[in-house]
Amino acid sequence: MASNDYFVIVHKILTYLYECLKSDKDIDFTLPSSESLCVGEKYYQYILSSLISLGYVDGLKEVKSIKDKRYDFREIEKDACG
């Protein structure tokens, strides 16, 4: 599987969030990003949107602008990581 495959990226994001929850650490918002995962921003936003709609992640805030909509990890609540 390629490092930018959908399931690889999903695994990295969910693993990171789970490790933060399990070790009671705050989320470092620079880690689960399109840049750190080496994927395009639109692809990254698509993946976050699918994680929300499939019920794997809640507490993400959808941030709308004139250009597009984005999902922001900065709005995640600590209790919502699991």
HELIX and SHEET records of a PDB file:
HELIX    1   1 TYR A    6  LYS A   22  1                                  17    
HELIX    2   2 GLU A   41  SER A   53  1                                  13    
HELIX    3   3 PHE A   73  GLU A   75  5                                   3    
HELIX    4   4 LYS A   78  CYS A   81  5                                   4    
SHEET    1   A 2 LYS A  61  LYS A  64  0                                        
SHEET    2   A 2 LYS A  69  ASP A  72 -1                                        
END                                                                             
